[in-house]
Amino acid sequence: MEVRRWHIIIGFSVLFITYAIVLLNIQVFSKNYKTRAEANIVERVVEYPLRGMIYDRNGKLLASNAAVFDIMIVPKYFKLAPEDSLELADMLDYSIEEFRDNITKAKRYSWYKPSTFKRQLTEKEYAKIQDRIIAYKGLSVQARTIRSYPHKSLANALGYVKEVSKSFLDKDTANYYQSGDLIGKSGVEKYYEEQLRGQRGVSYIMKNVKGVTKGKFEDGKFDTIPRVGATLTSSIDLDLQAYGEQLMRRKKGAIVAIDPSTGEILAMISAPSYDPNELTGEGKRVSKIYSELSRSEDKPLFNRAMQSRYPPGSTFKTVMAMIGLQNRAVDTLTTYFSCNKHLVGCHDHKSPLNVAGSIINSCNPWYYQEIRRMLNDEGKRYETSDLLRKTLDEWKEEVMEYGLGRKLGVDMPYEKGGLVPSSRLYDRIYKGGGWKISTIHSISIGQGEVLAMPIQLANLGAIIANRGYYYTPHIIKDIGGEGPLPEYKEKHKVNVKPEYVDHIARAMSEVPRIGTARRAYSPEIVICGKTGTAQNPHGEDHSIFMGFAPLYNPKIAIAVYVENAGFGGTWAAPIASLMMEKYVNGETKRGYLEKYVDSVDLIQREKDRKEKERLLKERREKAKAKRIELQKKRAKQDSIKVTTSPEA
């Protein structure tokens, strides 16, 4: 028993001595413990990198950085007399409720660690309070940068940046972003986020219990240096962009201009637009502006150049002509079709026409007869046969080679793909069958189920300019001196003989001279184009023009959509013509045409039309209600007469 007692005493003694040695080693000799202990008075300071700059093709700055200041709070050291709360809240533009709520949030986050108390004060706002804010213990200032846009141009294409949301942080599987970080939300800012954002830096500062800075922790051993984001050179020509935005003033629609030889986007206009600086930063002002923009019936946040799906109208006839020539359904020498208006409506022009004449005069019946020949097995009449389904689907594949009915792969988010109908689509629409050429013939003139974006039509112009190939349109031509992304250097060949494309190109050169776009004619350069008028069930038709210039060695391909404007030759064609002349020659000599383009407020005109239509509908409904009321009154009087008559 005595031996056992001594064993127990010796065991506990050994255990105590061992524990004491380990504790001594941790507290006195171990550097790891020392580091952890000192962490209680080590402040982690995030150093935000400068976001990469964006320039236009000529070196003009499109997106830069502006300094802002965050007010940070450490609840442990924050001491404030009750009578000072209102003064500080007013200084930071907070209501007393918001002020107290932010203090509570900071305490929930950490009692010892700094958190953001007031975000993104501008230099002007900070200058007003900097002398007073330092008087409050527990508050400090952290400088950072936000996006700044020197020009008001290119808002929809550049996009904007915003602080990451909690919901985004919850989904961030890479765990890169932290609360307070900025992220691209649309446009180039979003697509090239990884290249633009740079890399955060972190420094560790030692402070004593009174909050006095004592120097860098471990001589900066654990510090990391922030890495500036990559500089992006855009393909945009800022002067051309600003000129296009001026031409689209008081209009809805889009302009896309491309360099055919590279696929570089020279201009991308979506109208109406907004000032990108309005969405820079945080706070009530920005939230209010964003809310107003998102609710606006003009949809300024919507990039019509890449997201609006319009019928391509008669610009699609160029595709039909090239496919017809390639498949030998028609030829340039012997094929003539009459302008038979019993088949489909058309304007007055000479008849019959060959391929070139059909482009110059934009003949609808010509393409009705061509698509019957292409899809209907040389004109045989039948309902929805397997052969018709097969030829239609083959036609769809050929159309898609021209960049229609699918996404092109532009270096911006939210691109849409348009629509080219298939036999399956028509089987769904007509419930399994019952459709034929006469049912779907409108697709031959870019109506019906055919839909395209302006950027796709600009790319079509580039294909014709290049006589049968294109490079995927892109808006960034250089990333940090390394050129564009690899996919934008690849040439895409369309299955069509160059001589057939050249035949269409030369026909397009006659359209402004003797055809449907005479307002687009320029004595300075040879402009090639095709007008279009897209039917619009919600209002006046859309005006369209697609083309390129000059005829040989082309420098620019373009597409213009003007909503609710009528014929393609009336508005879209002159706008496109001015844009092309401006880019090729550096100036325009047709001031009279510029005055014409700016002469009408098409947005207001459409609003007036809708209001007139609303009032007319209201009057009709009132008149109808009055007639019904009168009929009821007469019926009631007749009923009274019957019941009170002697016979009754």
Beta strands, then each sheet from edge to edge (+ up, - down):
strand 1: 42-47
strand 2: 54-55
strand 3: 61-73
strand 4: 115-122
strand 5: 139-148
strand 6: 161-163
strand 7: 182-184
strand 8: 201-207
strand 9: 213-216
strand 10: 232-234
strand 11: 253-259
strand 12: 264-271
strand 13: 469-471
strand 14: 476-479
strand 15: 491-493
strand 16: 528-534
strand 17: 542-549
strand 18: 556-562
sheet 1: 1+ 8- 9+
sheet 2: 4+ 3- 2+ 10+ 14-
sheet 3: 4+ 3- 5+
sheet 4: 6+ 7-
sheet 5: 12+ 11- 18+ 17- 16+
sheet 6: 13+ 15-
end
